[in-house]
Amino acid sequence: MKIYTIKDIANLAGVSKGTVDRVLHKRGKVSQKSLEKVNKILKEIDFQPNPIARNLKNNKVYQICVVLPNPEEDIFWEPCIVGINEAIEEFKKFGISIQTYFYSPSSTQSFIDINNDILQTAPDAVLLSPMFYKESLEVTQKYTSAGVIVSTFNNQIDSNQIGSHVGQDLFQSGRVAAKLMDMITNKKSKILIVHIDEAVNNALHMQQKEKGFRNYFEELPSSQYDLLTFNVFQSEIDKSLPDILKSQSNVSGIFVTTSKSYKVVEILKKIDYKDLNIIGYDLLPKNIMYMKNNIINFLINQNAKMQTYISLTYLVEHFLFNKKIPSQKLLPIDIVNSENVESYIH
């Protein structure tokens, strides 16, 4: 397909390049006769303006802010930085500014403060990882009122003001974990559902995983498992988890709803608690190590890097090409064990 320049269009229409420029960019005065000539040629050649070139010419820089927990406090978020940096490198020549902001994963006030700071910069879009449900709804309302596009990744919140979400079906991932647990644990035994770090009543992502896990066993004909839920803060896990295990008999498995499976393993090793099946999330180095040593049975890979990169790509393509942002993109639920983990690492 031929790429038509302003000079080509001017020659075909029999007008000056300046006239074509004014028609294309809808600025300045153009006679009705010249306007009709130019529009006739544009229609004949099915002319499509280059939005990238237009943005660069107009010096328009779109500002996208990415808001996520500080990776120095939670290593799970480190791959997100890789995804963000790849997007920055790919789109930096096209009038796109991507800036990253961190909040403390243990502080709702930190989350509120950083989003209030971002609001003052008047960005075009915000990509948000909403760990705190109630506070996320509030900041989303503020962004929307200010005309800022809001997309989310990893954790989803139920709001019609979210432009797009990239992540996994967390309810279904809980069911997948339950199916795996059912395959490897003894019937007529207890399975612990362990939430680590956050207040579960304000963490929808953990709730959805638990709901899916329980839903699977509820649908089992004559299920003989006893499911128990425990919310454990990381600062207290050294004491609370051993107390929980001592208070329960006939425990055969633990389902960890966050990336902290390795924390559970470290406690079990200290108290010499053996023969437990453990299923959790995410390919953190310590999780991988314990899985290779056959202590963690399965990990569900949430692919945080890809979530971030895809989310940013949707926003960039919207600004550059006026593409509609998909309302939702659910990534595959990857089941990883000691036999296939190397393919994910490399």
Steps between C-alpha positions, in 0.01 A plus 500: 500500500634840402572743782376842392683812619354848532688588180335208313154605615566864406607399147196277452260770624675785322546704817794606715657283773395765753137458396518122546662547842223735610232256386661202670553680829180709482673829561511826308275615218441291186266592215201275442629408155844395631342313790285298260800421277711376789220297660424338162861381468512385864192287439635357175829389655335394828745720688568401862685759709804383695414568865860445612631760262221736603579459869869568440429804284264644759748424779229304680641277771255257663570437867427156643560435870546145629413450868609179670635368833866562571705200377750562780226404745350218291718326240190381309485840327854493359397346165254788456795738485646292217169524311480876561858555381436301183197719426698818571775392261254402227284811507733778613541636144129545449402771744424267792625564853469207743577572865497253788380571854529267799287465812554282804305173471439513875365858514167620367605858581807462278269388218270797551784753522681388185179508296415849628848612391446353154167678465683832532708418190184459285607185311317367196473149646581302813583130510416385849560185700220535755598295804265686734145463374320782682776756445534397135135576436546845652810596299344363181206734552739794537691411184182455298362833620825661382470342155782251555474153343543226763616148418580227751721193500551194720225589748154590379241728657132504418449844348355617169751786510790266422588524132687170480627211711780255425552202728370152565160363592583476871189300586593245236864493615370408846305213344812386313695499827222298664500243218875456542464469877225241460732293283788486749351510851342239720123490516344553843764757591531872570618754244609842621434811290764752607487871415829675576566872549175683432163560664299249302175695537656781291685275252262381230769300319553270799126469556444392139772234518350359820149505355615305196692252717202438724259488207687208347474291817137600555417352160680174572252219567527402868816706560690375805732795542487752781604847375627755754595863425770696682613860448865541601697823506860459388632682807334238723535189286787348702267462796152481352554227240662251744215569744248428224668173405526387863130566550398288199536129444486302175610791278604375156528816290545876502373736229683835515304772318795738455859468375626420853503120484870506586415666833281205590777257405755684713271474803431131438873428484557677833240293680590180311148464362507256207284335238283798408389574146546867415349691209553871449568775249782657302851416393700677768857369538434341841173348380683347205777366723256325733302365208815354343564337837148351487379690805258724310289281271354753255518872426250694292687752289319834479755650257521847655744624235265418213200646683679834531636508145165412339317759711741773392483392136121535502527855634775601258312363198191688612687830506702445182247321281170580671448127559226397736643373827379143568290490815671181618788270410531179700835323476533118510519331838844338482557195721870467581675210674856377542494337156413804288624794709823537299303590187340789690827623647671522163 
